[in-house]
Amino acid sequence: MMTLSGHDLIELLELVSPDREQDPDQLRSLVTIIQKPEAFVSLDGESMPAGLYALFTDYPEERLHGPIGASDQFKVALFTTQDGDPWGLWVSGHYPKADFLIQANEVLAGSEYAPVAIDQVEHGYAYYDSGLAECNLMEAKRGQPSAFPITWVRGDQLTYPNE
């Protein structure tokens, strides 16, 4: 048996159907929940804590989401392109947009950019281009090989104060 809070259910709903108002078919997606009783190393070599994880049943090659209920543990990062322009603010995994927004604006507070709004936050996918030594995080499509879910704000959405 597993017990989930309402916050956990909202987190899973955001994972499954981040754009459900515009695309109600997303609600048909199936999610498998896995209990990992001990810490483990993901297929990407990332250390992961014990906990409940979710994955898309129809896309098992995508990264695990979780641990469920640990959204306070994720770290938003501001990435730039090789030219120094902002690529975006992002975190690996689909997290509730409101939780992401809080951390995103904390990161932006220490930068030259203005705060962002919740309507700028997206759920998408990315992959690492192994052919590039740096600045190798690329936008991807769901189901694309090596793609993993991200919560992000696109770099072209970032503005300067008073702009």
N, C-alpha and C positions, 0 to 999 in steps of 0.2 A: 504494500500500500504506500502511496505517496500523498503528501498534503501540500497544497499550493495556496498561497495567499491571493487576494484579488490583484495585488501589484504584480505577482508572478503571472497571473492569467493575462493581464494587460500587456506585460512584456512579451508573452508568447503571441498574443493577438497582433502586436506591432511587428513581430518577426514574420508571421504568416501573411499578414495583409496590411502592409504599411500604407497602401493607397486604396483601401477598401471602398471609400466613397466614390472614387473615379473608376475603380476596377473591382466590382463586387465578386468577380470570379476568383479573385485571390483567396476568398474564404473557403474555397474548395480544396486548397492545399492541405496535404496530410503532413503531420509532424510526429516524429517518433521521439519519445523522451527516454533517456538512458540515465541510470544511476551509476556514477563512478565513485565507488566507496573509498578509493585512495587517489592521491595525486598521480598524474601521469604526464607523459610527454606526447604532444599531438604529432600527427604525421608531418607537420611543418616544423617540428623541433621546438615548439613552444611549451614551456612548463605550465601545466594546468592544475588547479586545485581540485580536490574531491568535490563532488556535488552533482546536481541534476543538470543534464545537458539536453539540448534539443537539436534535431537535424531534420531536414526535409526528407520525408520518406521516399519521394520520387527522385531526389537528387542526393544520394548518400555520399557522393564525392565532394560535396560542399563542406566547408568547415563546420564543426560543432558550434552551436551557440550556447554560451553559458560560462560559468555556472548560472543557472536560472536564479534570479533574486540577488545577484551580485553586481547590479548595475552601478553601485557606488564604488566598485573596484576598477572600473575601466578608466583609461586615461586618454583624453582627447589630444591629438597632436596636430600642429599646423605644419603642413608640408609646402615646399616651394618647388618651382620648376628649375631647370638649369639656368634660366635667365634671371632667377630671383623673384619671379612673379608668384603669387600664391596659387598652389595647386588645389588646396582645400584644407579644411579642418576635418579630421576624420578619426574614427575608432573602428577597429575590427569587430564585426558583429552588428546585428540589428538590435538596437536598444530603444527604449521609449524616447521619443523625440524631446519631451520636456526634460528628462534627465540629461540627455546629451546637451541640450541648450544651456543648461546651468554650467556645465563644465566647459563648453565651448566659449562662453562669454568670460569665464575666469581666465582661460588661455589668452583670449583677445585683449583682456585688460592689461596684460603685460606686453602688448604689441602696439603697432602703429594703426591698427584697424579698429573700426567702430564695432559695437556689439551687433550680433545678428538676431533675427526674429525666428520664431518657430516655423513660419511658412517657408523659410529658406533651408530647413533641415530635410534631408532626403534619406531614404533607405535605398542602397544600390549595391553594386558588386565591383570588386577590383581584383587584380592579379599582379604579381611581381614579374616584370620582364627580365629574365635572367641574362639577356643579352646586353643589358646596360649595367654599368658598375655603380651608378648612383642615380637618383631621381628616377627610380624604376617602378614606382607604383602607378599602375594604369587602370583606367576605368574598364569594366568588363560587363558582359551580359550574364544574366542568370543562366546557369547550366553550362557556361563556357568552361572548357578545361582549366583547372587551377584557379577558377574564380572563387572568391569568398565574400560573404556579406559584409557590408560596411554601413555605418551611419555617418553622414557627412554633410558639409556645406561646401558647395563648389567654390573654387577660388575666384571665379568671376562674379560671385555674389558678395564678396568681401569689399567693403568700401572704407574710405577714410572718414574720420569725424568731420562734420560740417560739409559733407559732399552731397 
